[in-house]
Amino acid sequence: MNSKFHFIKKDFSYQFSFTIQDFVKDWSLVRHHNLYLTAPYLRAIENSQIPYLSFLYVIVYQREIPVGVLYFQNIEITNGFYFQDTFPKELKKRITTKMLKSLCGNLLVCGNFFATGENGFALHDDISSKIVYDVLKDLKSVLKKTKNPLGSSFTLFKEFWGNQELVIQQTLDKKYHSFEIDVNMVLSISNNWHTFQEYLGDMTTKYRTRAKSVYKKTESVKAREFSAVEIKASQSLIHELYVSVVNTASFNMVKFTEENFYQFKKELKENFVFTGYFLENALVAFSTACFTDSGLDANYVGINYQINKSMPLYQRILYDYVQLAITNQVKELRLGRTAELMKSSLGAEPVPMKLYIKHDLQMVNTLIKPLVKKVKPSTYELRSPFKKD
């Protein structure tokens, strides 16, 4: 089957494909600052061969000039999806046997399962965001006609920062069901912080002492950055550490393979930072981070929890993220969801995250409305570590 499809409209045209390799040149001509929409990052995800995950890439043209890109990921949803142990209990108990058939199918995501934020599209300023809906309509039509397994039932837009609103959300608010998930903890990097010591200097005595204590208790742990070759050589152990953390999470739709971190370093080079933590020459933890859009995203960690019981290894990783952000003078450090209390002790503040979902069938779309309303962010406590002005 042809991997590329071309549509011509009155004011624009667009093509879509199932592999980034068809589009590398034109894709790279669309101006944006989102690392998660660059061809190297998308190639790394694709080359990792994650089970049950497929992709769709769209380039929008105006007078044959690339002016926008859209990125979709697709997974199949079966009965087992709703009954896995980590599926939210509040939703699970409301799904009846009758409902199951309607709730199974494919989930087409405009965005990225593995990166928080608005990572599904980048359009030039003079291009209307409504083009996204034209693309989706044609996309679903051709998938249905070709009987492609990527034909979707659910469409999800993930995930929008709650401290701002994009134009596209005005339409999504009318046509889709919106819901919020756990907040993203974000630390704004002060212009006055040129060193980690200056950051600590803005803290109250209590939290400055706590930070120093974390480093004192983990002084036997040595950290160093990995090259792609080093990641490849240790990828089995790295994956084991990654899985140990993922399995403690409340819910994960898709998991990385052993290849992912190697592929990221290979493709993204200095924009992807992989740090290994060693105790007596044994790898006991790792962290990953990406530089994107004037910020640093703390992506994934892997930890030997037996070691973490005897020393504050995870807290050490968090403080090291702060050091990395300050050293590189980024505007903000995005620490992600979970562990809100601990991350607020570093000075991070919560930012709500909003998603939108819709089913192709109106009957099912009506059915899922009360279910979506039950999806709520987790409750959390916060700390205020900085001195008051």
Secondary structure in CASP SS format (residue, H / E / C, confidence):
PFRMAT SS
TARGET T0000
AUTHOR 0000-0000-0000
METHOD secondary structure of the structure
MODEL  1
M C 1.00
N C 1.00
S C 1.00
K E 1.00
F E 1.00
H E 1.00
F E 1.00
I E 1.00
K C 1.00
K C 1.00
D C 1.00
F C 1.00
S E 1.00
Y E 1.00
Q E 1.00
F E 1.00
S E 1.00
F C 1.00
T C 1.00
I H 1.00
Q H 1.00
D H 1.00
F C 1.00
V H 1.00
K H 1.00
D H 1.00
W H 1.00
S C 1.00
L C 1.00
V C 1.00
R C 1.00
H C 1.00
H C 1.00
N C 1.00
L H 1.00
Y H 1.00
L H 1.00
T C 1.00
A H 1.00
P H 1.00
Y H 1.00
L H 1.00
R H 1.00
A H 1.00
I H 1.00
E H 1.00
N H 1.00
S C 1.00
Q C 1.00
I C 1.00
P C 1.00
Y C 1.00
L E 1.00
S E 1.00
F E 1.00
L E 1.00
Y E 1.00
V E 1.00
I E 1.00
V E 1.00
Y E 1.00
Q E 1.00
R C 1.00
E C 1.00
I E 1.00
P E 1.00
V E 1.00
G E 1.00
V E 1.00
L E 1.00
Y E 1.00
F E 1.00
Q E 1.00
N E 1.00
I E 1.00
E E 1.00
I E 1.00
T C 1.00
N H 1.00
G H 1.00
F H 1.00
Y H 1.00
F H 1.00
Q C 1.00
D C 1.00
T C 1.00
F C 1.00
P C 1.00
K H 1.00
E H 1.00
L H 1.00
K H 1.00
K C 1.00
R C 1.00
I C 1.00
T C 1.00
T H 1.00
K H 1.00
M H 1.00
L H 1.00
K H 1.00
S H 1.00
L H 1.00
C C 1.00
G E 1.00
N E 1.00
L E 1.00
L E 1.00
V E 1.00
C E 1.00
G C 1.00
N C 1.00
F C 1.00
F C 1.00
A C 1.00
T C 1.00
G C 1.00
E C 1.00
N C 1.00
G C 1.00
F E 1.00
A E 1.00
L E 1.00
H C 1.00
D C 1.00
D C 1.00
I C 1.00
S C 1.00
S C 1.00
K C 1.00
I H 1.00
V H 1.00
Y H 1.00
D H 1.00
V H 1.00
L H 1.00
K H 1.00
D H 1.00
L H 1.00
K H 1.00
S H 1.00
V H 1.00
L H 1.00
K H 1.00
K H 1.00
T C 1.00
K C 1.00
N C 1.00
P C 1.00
L C 1.00
G C 1.00
S C 1.00
S C 1.00
F E 1.00
T E 1.00
L E 1.00
F E 1.00
K E 1.00
E E 1.00
F E 1.00
W E 1.00
G C 1.00
N C 1.00
Q C 1.00
E C 1.00
L C 1.00
V C 1.00
I H 1.00
Q H 1.00
Q H 1.00
T H 1.00
L H 1.00
D H 1.00
K H 1.00
K H 1.00
Y C 1.00
H E 1.00
S E 1.00
F E 1.00
E E 1.00
I E 1.00
D E 1.00
V E 1.00
N E 1.00
M E 1.00
V E 1.00
L E 1.00
S E 1.00
I C 1.00
S C 1.00
N C 1.00
N C 1.00
W C 1.00
H C 1.00
T C 1.00
F H 1.00
Q H 1.00
E H 1.00
Y H 1.00
L H 1.00
G H 1.00
D C 1.00
M E 1.00
T C 1.00
T H 1.00
K H 1.00
Y H 1.00
R H 1.00
T H 1.00
R H 1.00
A H 1.00
K H 1.00
S H 1.00
V H 1.00
Y H 1.00
K H 1.00
K H 1.00
T C 1.00
E C 1.00
S C 1.00
V E 1.00
K E 1.00
A E 1.00
R E 1.00
E E 1.00
F C 1.00
S C 1.00
A H 1.00
V H 1.00
E H 1.00
I H 1.00
K H 1.00
A H 1.00
S C 1.00
Q H 1.00
S H 1.00
L H 1.00
I H 1.00
H H 1.00
E H 1.00
L H 1.00
Y H 1.00
V H 1.00
S H 1.00
V H 1.00
V H 1.00
N C 1.00
T C 1.00
A C 1.00
S C 1.00
F C 1.00
N C 1.00
M C 1.00
V C 1.00
K C 1.00
F C 1.00
T C 1.00
E C 1.00
E C 1.00
N H 1.00
F H 1.00
Y H 1.00
Q H 1.00
F H 1.00
K H 1.00
K H 1.00
E H 1.00
L H 1.00
K H 1.00
E H 1.00
N H 1.00
F E 1.00
V E 1.00
F E 1.00
T E 1.00
G E 1.00
Y E 1.00
F E 1.00
L E 1.00
E C 1.00
N C 1.00
A E 1.00
L E 1.00
V E 1.00
A E 1.00
F E 1.00
S E 1.00
T E 1.00
A E 1.00
C E 1.00
F E 1.00
T E 1.00
D C 1.00
S C 1.00
G E 1.00
L E 1.00
D E 1.00
A E 1.00
N E 1.00
Y E 1.00
V E 1.00
G E 1.00
I E 1.00
N C 1.00
Y H 1.00
Q H 1.00
I H 1.00
N H 1.00
K H 1.00
S H 1.00
M C 1.00
P C 1.00
L H 1.00
Y H 1.00
Q H 1.00
R H 1.00
I H 1.00
L H 1.00
Y H 1.00
D H 1.00
Y H 1.00
V H 1.00
Q H 1.00
L H 1.00
A H 1.00
I H 1.00
T H 1.00
N C 1.00
Q C 1.00
V C 1.00
K C 1.00
E E 1.00
L E 1.00
R E 1.00
L E 1.00
G E 1.00
R C 1.00
T C 1.00
A C 1.00
E H 1.00
L H 1.00
M H 1.00
K H 1.00
S H 1.00
S C 1.00
L C 1.00
G C 1.00
A C 1.00
E E 1.00
P E 1.00
V E 1.00
P E 1.00
M E 1.00
K E 1.00
L E 1.00
Y E 1.00
I E 1.00
K E 1.00
H E 1.00
D C 1.00
L C 1.00
Q H 1.00
M H 1.00
V H 1.00
N H 1.00
T H 1.00
L H 1.00
I H 1.00
K H 1.00
P H 1.00
L H 1.00
V H 1.00
K H 1.00
K C 1.00
V C 1.00
K C 1.00
P C 1.00
S C 1.00
T C 1.00
Y C 1.00
E C 1.00
L C 1.00
R C 1.00
S C 1.00
P C 1.00
F E 1.00
K C 1.00
K C 1.00
D C 1.00
END
